[in-house]
Amino acid sequence: MIGRMSALVLALLLVSASVFRCGADQAVKPKSGVCSDTEGTGNVFTLSVSRKLNHSSGEWSRTFSARKVHAGKSTGGILELEASQGNVECDGKGIMHVRVVVKESLGNGSGTMKSEKDDLLVFHPRHGKNVVLLNGGRSAQKLDLDDTLNSVVFTHRPLKNNELFEVRLDKRIIKNNHCFALGVMTHSPDTVQILPAMFKMMNGTWMYHNNALYGNSKELSKYGQDLNKIQARDRLGVMRREDGSIHFFMNGVDLGRAVANVPEPVYGIFELWYDAIKGTIVY
């Protein structure tokens, strides 16, 4: 199978193929009496083949991708393609016959423009000493499970008004009966003092811990449900509204105004607090 894959890649590089957008499906037919390769000019299509193991099913999957390059211009968008191969005869010689279907998508090929993708929230590279970032900065995971603190992460940019910063709890253990913490701060992650637990910050920080709201290191009021009881796959979000109020969301449900008159800009804070092991930003 690998040999066949290699032959397909080689064929796409060596055989002059007509490529059609938006689902056009045409066979590439060699001209009579012409078997030599033709070096293309202008638009160039580069093929990539990926082979990955699905650890759940134990099966291997293969995907094709292509990138279009305009001569003398910047790289174009990612292309999706389907390709098949066969053998044809040309002047007594056996050559490869390929058929390709190419669909061009804008931006990064996922339907999301590059500028929009760059604006999606991820965790800031500066964080607590007991956490590592995964999944392109979308996920945070605790390193030392015996260290219940030092696992705070921040958003890489300020939250926009009415923008939901939502984190899914991917994994937790049942050991200390404390779990999860979320909030906002007016400090920049580039310069803020990173404490073992950020709700103890003396100013500019508002956090939802346990079943209470904390502001400037003090408990302000009881609020919502007890976060120590949440389970893996539960989601907790925080939002600063245009009026300066802070709202928290549990599994998409607004828990109501938590704090009023919070100045902007604010950055999101997420803590892998005690039994929380891993969390991921939800888009």
C-alpha positions as CSV (number, residue, x, y, z in Angstrom):
1,M,0.0,0.0,0.0
2,I,2.8,2.4,0.8
3,G,4.4,1.7,-2.6
4,R,1.1,2.6,-4.2
5,M,1.0,5.8,-2.2
6,S,4.5,6.7,-3.3
7,A,3.6,6.0,-6.9
8,L,0.6,8.3,-6.6
9,V,2.7,11.1,-5.2
10,L,5.3,10.6,-7.9
11,A,2.6,10.5,-10.6
12,L,1.2,13.8,-9.4
13,L,4.6,15.4,-9.6
14,L,5.5,14.0,-13.0
15,V,2.3,13.8,-15.0
16,S,0.8,16.9,-16.4
17,A,-2.7,16.9,-14.9
18,S,-5.6,19.3,-15.4
19,V,-7.0,20.3,-12.0
20,F,-10.6,21.5,-11.7
21,R,-12.2,23.4,-8.8
22,C,-15.5,22.9,-7.0
23,G,-16.0,19.2,-7.7
24,A,-15.1,19.0,-11.4
25,D,-14.0,15.4,-12.2
26,Q,-11.9,14.8,-15.3
27,A,-9.5,12.1,-16.4
28,V,-6.0,13.2,-17.4
29,K,-5.4,11.8,-20.9
30,P,-2.0,11.9,-22.5
31,K,-1.8,13.3,-26.0
32,S,-1.1,10.9,-28.8
33,G,2.6,10.4,-29.4
34,V,3.6,12.6,-26.5
35,C,4.9,10.8,-23.4
36,S,7.5,13.2,-22.0
37,D,6.8,15.2,-18.9
38,T,6.0,18.9,-19.3
39,E,7.4,21.3,-16.8
40,G,4.5,23.5,-15.5
41,T,4.6,27.2,-15.1
42,G,2.4,29.7,-13.3
43,N,0.2,28.1,-10.7
44,V,1.9,25.2,-8.9
45,F,0.1,22.6,-6.8
46,T,2.0,20.9,-4.0
47,L,0.6,17.6,-2.7
48,S,0.9,16.4,0.9
49,V,0.0,12.9,2.1
50,S,-0.7,12.1,5.8
51,R,-0.9,8.7,7.3
52,K,-2.1,8.4,10.9
53,L,-3.0,5.6,13.3
54,N,-6.4,5.8,14.9
55,H,-5.6,4.6,18.4
56,S,-9.3,3.9,19.2
57,S,-10.0,1.7,16.2
58,G,-6.5,0.5,15.5
59,E,-6.9,1.5,11.8
60,W,-4.6,3.6,9.7
61,S,-6.1,6.5,7.8
62,R,-4.7,8.5,4.9
63,T,-5.5,12.1,3.9
64,F,-4.4,14.3,1.0
65,S,-3.9,18.0,1.1
66,A,-2.6,20.5,-1.4
67,R,-1.4,24.1,-1.5
68,K,-1.6,26.3,-4.5
69,V,1.3,28.7,-5.2
70,H,1.0,31.6,-7.6
71,A,4.3,32.3,-9.5
72,G,5.7,35.6,-8.1
73,K,2.9,35.9,-5.5
74,S,2.3,34.8,-1.9
75,T,1.2,31.3,-1.1
76,G,-2.5,30.6,-1.8
77,G,-5.1,28.8,0.3
78,I,-5.1,25.1,1.3
79,L,-6.8,22.8,-1.2
80,E,-8.7,19.7,-0.6
81,L,-8.3,16.9,-3.2
82,E,-9.3,13.4,-4.1
83,A,-7.0,11.4,-6.3
84,S,-7.1,8.0,-8.1
85,Q,-4.7,6.3,-10.4
86,G,-4.6,3.8,-13.2
87,N,-2.3,2.6,-16.0
88,V,-2.5,3.7,-19.7
89,E,-0.5,2.9,-22.8
90,C,1.3,5.6,-24.8
91,D,3.4,4.7,-27.9
92,G,4.1,1.3,-26.4
93,K,5.1,2.6,-23.0
94,G,3.2,2.1,-19.7
95,I,2.6,5.4,-17.9
96,M,0.6,6.4,-14.8
97,H,-2.9,7.8,-15.4
98,V,-4.2,10.0,-12.5
99,R,-7.5,11.7,-11.9
100,V,-7.8,14.5,-9.4
101,V,-10.6,16.6,-7.9
102,V,-9.5,19.7,-6.2
103,K,-11.7,22.0,-4.0
104,E,-10.1,25.3,-3.0
105,S,-11.1,26.8,0.4
106,L,-10.3,30.3,1.6
107,G,-7.9,31.0,4.4
108,N,-6.5,28.0,6.2
109,G,-8.7,25.4,4.5
110,S,-11.0,24.8,7.5
111,G,-13.5,27.5,6.5
112,T,-11.9,30.0,8.9
113,M,-10.0,33.0,7.6
114,K,-6.5,33.4,8.8
115,S,-7.2,36.7,10.6
116,E,-10.2,35.1,12.4
117,K,-8.1,32.1,13.4
118,D,-5.4,34.3,14.8
119,D,-8.0,36.1,16.9
120,L,-9.2,32.9,18.7
121,L,-8.3,32.6,22.3
122,V,-5.4,30.5,23.4
123,F,-3.4,30.4,26.7
124,H,-0.5,32.8,27.2
125,P,3.0,31.2,27.0
126,R,3.7,32.7,30.5
127,H,2.0,30.6,33.2
128,G,2.4,28.7,36.5
129,K,5.4,26.4,36.9
130,N,3.3,23.3,37.3
131,V,1.4,23.4,34.0
132,V,2.2,22.6,30.4
133,L,0.4,23.9,27.3
134,L,-0.9,21.5,24.7
135,N,-3.0,21.5,21.5
136,G,-1.6,24.7,20.1
137,G,-2.1,26.5,23.4
138,R,-5.8,25.6,23.7
139,S,-5.2,23.0,26.5
140,A,-3.4,23.2,29.8
141,Q,-2.3,20.1,31.8
142,K,-0.9,19.8,35.3
143,L,2.5,18.3,35.5
144,D,2.9,17.2,39.2
145,L,-0.4,15.9,40.5
146,D,0.9,16.1,44.1
147,D,1.3,19.9,43.7
148,T,-2.2,21.2,44.2
149,L,-1.3,24.8,43.2
150,N,1.0,26.6,40.7
151,S,-1.1,25.7,37.7
152,V,-2.6,29.0,36.6
153,V,-2.9,30.0,32.9
154,F,-4.1,33.2,31.3
155,T,-5.6,34.2,27.9
156,H,-3.0,35.4,25.4
157,R,-5.0,38.6,24.8
158,P,-7.7,40.7,26.6
159,L,-11.3,39.5,26.4
160,K,-13.6,41.5,24.2
161,N,-16.8,42.9,25.6
162,N,-19.5,40.1,25.6
163,E,-16.9,37.5,24.6
164,L,-17.2,34.2,26.4
165,F,-14.0,32.7,27.7
166,E,-15.1,29.1,28.3
167,V,-13.0,26.2,29.5
168,R,-14.0,22.5,29.5
169,L,-12.7,20.3,32.3
170,D,-11.1,17.4,30.5
171,K,-9.8,15.4,33.4
172,R,-9.9,15.4,37.2
173,I,-9.1,13.1,40.1
174,I,-11.0,12.6,43.3
175,K,-8.4,13.2,46.1
176,N,-8.7,16.6,47.8
177,N,-12.3,17.5,47.0
178,H,-11.3,20.9,45.5
179,C,-11.5,21.5,41.7
180,F,-11.4,24.3,39.1
181,A,-11.2,28.1,39.3
182,L,-11.9,30.7,36.7
183,G,-11.9,34.5,36.5
184,V,-10.5,37.7,35.1
185,M,-7.8,40.2,35.9
186,T,-6.8,43.6,34.7
187,H,-3.1,42.8,34.8
188,S,-1.2,41.8,31.6
189,P,0.1,38.2,31.6
190,D,3.4,39.5,30.4
191,T,4.2,41.3,33.7
192,V,1.7,40.0,36.4
193,Q,3.1,38.3,39.5
194,I,2.1,34.7,39.1
195,L,1.0,33.4,42.5
196,P,0.4,29.8,43.5
197,A,-3.3,30.7,43.5
198,M,-4.4,33.9,41.7
199,F,-7.5,34.6,43.8
200,K,-5.0,35.8,46.5
201,M,-3.9,38.7,44.3
202,M,-4.4,41.9,46.3
203,N,-5.9,43.9,43.4
204,G,-7.3,43.7,39.9
205,T,-8.4,40.0,40.1
206,W,-11.9,38.5,40.4
207,M,-12.2,34.7,40.6
208,Y,-14.9,32.0,41.0
209,H,-13.6,29.5,43.5
210,N,-15.4,26.7,45.4
211,N,-18.9,28.2,45.7
212,A,-18.0,31.8,46.1
213,L,-16.7,34.9,44.4
214,Y,-13.3,36.4,45.3
215,G,-12.1,39.9,44.6
216,N,-8.8,41.4,45.6
217,S,-8.0,38.4,47.8
218,K,-11.3,38.5,49.7
219,E,-14.5,36.5,49.6
220,L,-17.2,38.8,48.2
221,S,-20.2,36.5,48.3
222,K,-21.6,33.0,47.7
223,Y,-22.3,32.3,44.1
224,G,-23.6,29.6,41.8
225,Q,-22.9,25.9,42.4
226,D,-20.0,24.3,44.2
227,L,-17.2,24.0,41.6
228,N,-15.6,21.2,43.6
229,K,-18.4,18.9,42.4
230,I,-18.0,19.4,38.7
231,Q,-17.0,16.5,36.5
232,A,-15.0,15.9,33.4
233,R,-16.7,17.4,30.3
234,D,-18.4,20.2,32.3
235,R,-17.7,23.7,31.0
236,L,-17.3,26.9,32.9
237,G,-17.1,30.3,31.2
238,V,-16.7,34.0,32.1
239,M,-17.7,37.1,30.3
240,R,-17.3,40.9,30.8
241,R,-20.4,42.7,29.4
242,E,-20.4,46.1,28.0
243,D,-21.7,47.6,31.2
244,G,-18.7,46.3,33.1
245,S,-20.4,43.4,34.9
246,I,-18.8,40.0,35.1
247,H,-21.0,36.9,34.4
248,F,-20.1,33.2,34.8
249,F,-21.6,30.4,32.7
250,M,-22.0,26.8,33.7
251,N,-22.4,24.5,30.7
252,G,-23.7,27.4,28.7
253,V,-26.2,28.7,31.4
254,D,-25.7,32.3,32.6
255,L,-25.4,32.2,36.4
256,G,-26.2,35.9,36.6
257,R,-24.2,39.0,37.4
258,A,-21.3,38.2,39.7
259,V,-19.4,41.5,39.9
260,A,-20.2,45.0,38.7
261,N,-18.0,47.9,37.4
262,V,-15.0,45.9,36.4
263,P,-12.6,48.1,34.4
264,E,-11.2,47.0,31.1
265,P,-9.2,45.5,29.6
266,V,-9.5,42.1,31.4
267,Y,-7.6,38.9,30.7
268,G,-9.1,35.4,31.4
269,I,-7.6,33.3,34.2
270,F,-8.0,29.5,34.5
271,E,-6.6,27.5,37.4
272,L,-6.1,23.7,37.5
273,W,-7.0,23.9,41.1
274,Y,-6.2,20.8,43.3
275,D,-8.0,17.9,41.6
276,A,-8.3,19.5,38.2
277,I,-5.8,17.9,35.8
278,K,-6.5,19.2,32.3
279,G,-8.7,21.8,30.7
280,T,-9.3,23.1,27.2
281,I,-10.7,26.4,25.8
282,V,-14.0,25.8,24.0
283,Y,-14.7,27.7,20.8
